[in-house]
Amino acid sequence: MSIRPDEKKTTSGHRGTTPAPIPEFAAAPTIAGKSLAVLRVATGFIFLWAFLDKLFGLGYATPSKGAWLNGGSPTKGFLSNVHVGPFESMFHAWAGTWWADTLFMLGLGAIGVAVIAGVGLRLSAAAGALMMLMMWTAEWPFALSTSTGEATHSTNPIIDYHIIYALILIALAAASAGNTWGLGHRWSALVGDRTWLR
């Protein structure tokens, strides 16, 4: 029995089409792959550091008394100081609630660990992009002034660092950046056909 050039035998003996080739930078540690790996780890560390600082109150953005472990709220300070945009009252209502604190901290920690390890990048990209979009909405860079009449000092009405972080996460997932200096290949084998978990 012959097999057409575009088909191959799988381990079970069935015919299957040849899988799409893995991008060169994802298959081998080339300069591009290494560059994406460094970007991946650095981006993941941004999320992980924010998680650790808010969890333990390391004294940078979060003082010791404001640590989540000491009863502080990771969302209250930011969301209660939103004074701009059409969702101002919604963010004020969310500020300091247990569910907002929990979801925010779980998101920061999980995204940070997953991106650094190079696993679940598609899921991390979706969750991280959603988180960044919500934070972008809270700062509402379109506005020239706040609801209290002060200037916002917005440097760009559309693109800010939240959008850049979201785009980086999406690019890392699309490029399979976890395959270089990460656990991407092992994770892909573990999740199998559940591509949304990759």
N, C-alpha and C positions, 0 to 999 in steps of 0.2 A: 504494500500500500504506500503510495507516494504522498508526500506532503508538499503543498504549494509553498513557494518561497516566502510568502507573507504569513505562513502558519508555522507553529512549532508544537511539538508534543510536550504536554505538561507532565509533571511527575506521576499523575494518575493515568497517563496514556491517552488522554483526550486531546483533540486538536484545539488549539487556541490561537488567536491572533498575536502577533509579536507586540509586546508592550511598548508603549512610547518610551523612547530613550530618555535616560536621566540626564538633565543638563550637566554639561562637563564640569562646571564649577561646583555642583552638588555631589558628583560622583567621585571626584578626586580632590585632594587638598591643593588646589591651584592657588595662585595669588588672589583671584576673585573669591574663591571659596573661603580662604583664610580671612580675607577682608570682611566678608559677610559674617563669619564666625565671631570675629572681634566685635563687630557692630551688634551682633545678637547678644553676646555676653554683656556688653556695656549697656544696652537697652534693658535687658533683664535686670541688671543691677540697679538701674534707676527705680524700677518698681519694687525690687526687694529691699533696697535701702529705705524707701519711704515706708514700707511695711514695718521694718525693724525699728526705725526711729519713732513711729507712732505707737508701736507695741511696747517698747521699753522706755521711751522718753530719753533718748540719747543726748539731749541737750542742744541739738542743732535746730531743726524746725519745731521740735516738740520738747518742752522742758520735762524734767523728771516727774513733776507733779501732774503733768498732763498726759502721762502714758496711759494707754488703754488698759494695761494691767493694774494701774493705780486708780481706775475708775474714770479716767478722762475719756473724752469723746473725739474720735478722729475726724468727724464731719462737722461738729458744731461750729468750730471757729470759722471754717471756710464758708459753709453754707449760710450761717447766720449773718455773714458780712456781705452777702450778695445784695447789691443795691442797683442792679441794672438788668435790663432785659424783660421780656414778657413772662418769664417763669420765676420771677423774684419771690412771689408769695409761696409758690410750690416748694422752692428750695428752703425757704425759711421754715416751712412746716416739716420738712424732712430733717432739718438740722438736729443732730444729737439723738435721733430715734435709734433704738436698739437695732432695728433691722437695717437701717442705712449704714450704721457703724459696722455691723457684722458683714454685710455684703461688700462694703468698700474694702475692709481689711482682708477678707477672703480673696477678693479680686486682686488686690495688690500682691499678696503673698503667693497665690497660685500662679499668677502671670509671671512674676519674677522668677520663681523656681523653674517653671516650665520653659521659659525662654532661655534662661541660662543653660539648662540641661539639653535644650534642643528637642523637646518632646511636646506633642500637642500644640504645635505652632498655629495650626488653623483655628483651633478653638481659642487659643490665647489671643490671636489676632482679632477675632470677632469680639471677645470680651473686652480686650484692651481698647479697641477702637470705639466700642460703645461707651466705655468709661471716659475716654478722652473727649468724645463728642459731648457727653453730659457736662464735663468740666468746662469745655469750650462754651457751651450754652450758658453755664452759670456766669462766666466772665463776659459774655456777649460783646465781642470786640467791635460790632457794628456801631455801638453807642458812642457818642462824643461826650456825654455827661451822664452821671448817675442819677438815681431818683432823688438824691439829696442835693442835686445841683452842682456837684463837683465834677471837674474834668476827669475823664477816664484814663487819659494818657495812652489810649490804645495805639500801638505802633503799626498795626495792620488790621484792617477791618475784616479780613477773611482768614488768612493763614497765620497761625501762631504755633507755639511749640506743641500744643495738644494735637493739632492736625498733623504736624511732622511726626510725632511719636506714633500716631495711628497709622500713617502711611508706612513708616519703617516696619511696624509689626506686620502689616499686610505684605510688604515686599519680602520680609524674611520668610513668611509662610509660603508665599508663591515660589520662592527660590529654593525651597527645601534646605534652608540654611542650618538646620540641626544635624545634617549629615556630616559636616566637617567640625571636628572637635566637639562633638555632641553625641547624644544617644538617638539621633534621628532614625538611623537604619534599624536599630534594635526595636525602637518604638513602633516603626511601621510594620515590622514583622509581628509584633505583639498584637496590634489592633487589626491587622489583616485588611479585609475589604471595607472596614468602617473608616472610609477616607476622611470623614469630617472630624475624626479624633486625631488625625495626623498633625 
